Amino acid sequence: MVPLSFAGQTFSALPEGALYWPTRRALLVADLHFEKASWFAARGQMLPPYDSIATLTELAALAERTQAAELWCLGDSFHDSKGCERLPAEARALLTRLTSQLDWRWITGNHDSLLVDHCGGTIMEEAEVDGLLLRHEADPRELRPELSGHFHPKFRVQVRGKLVSRRCFVATDTKLILPAFGALTGGLDAHHPEIVRAVGKRAEALIAVEGRLLRFPIAA
């Protein structure tokens, strides 16, 4: 875990793409996209049906490692609003265990805006917690400090002639976008105009590696 200061609060950025909030013992993740593979399969594009259990297994390991008491999912936790109904038995059992052990909050996103409670936890559109707004998509008009997801940011850089891509956080003084945590999620380049539009022109891409936080300016 790497210390990350934002809006007067101290977090820990995790290489897996999650954020830990020590004062609340809270783990924050975005864009899990459970049951994305089954959504595509129903439309004729067959993908290995293990994305949900892979994501949940990694999330459970992080919750145990951090000893989290709260877990906040910042939207698009399911690839569609009926994704919870399609969870395989093993994934459903693990998710139900986690939502019963933790103070679990689902913030809805554009993919799962009609999510209903089949898997435990509390569903909400957004929340304000200790002076920070938690929502799915950053609002460029919002002046208050804000944590969000939605864009699946990745930072791409040339290393020894090869293009290397890593999931990243995107940060300004008042906005912090989390990368996608899901096992079956793509990514949008951190320099993309839609990300710049959402957070403003003075932003950084932050990549958590073991023991340090790499910072790269994002050009407008």
Secondary structure, DSSP 4 states (H G I P E B T S, - for coil): -EEEEETTEEEEE-TTS-EEETTTTEEEEB---BTHHHHHHTTT----TTHHHHHHHHHHHHHHHHT-SEEEEES--BSSTTGGGG--HHHHHHHHHHHHHSEEEEE--SSSTT--SSSSSEEES-EEETTEEE-SS--TT--S-EEE-SS-EEEEEEETTEEEEEE-EEE-SSEEEPPB--TT---EETT-HHHHHHH-SSEEEEEEETTEEEEEEEP-
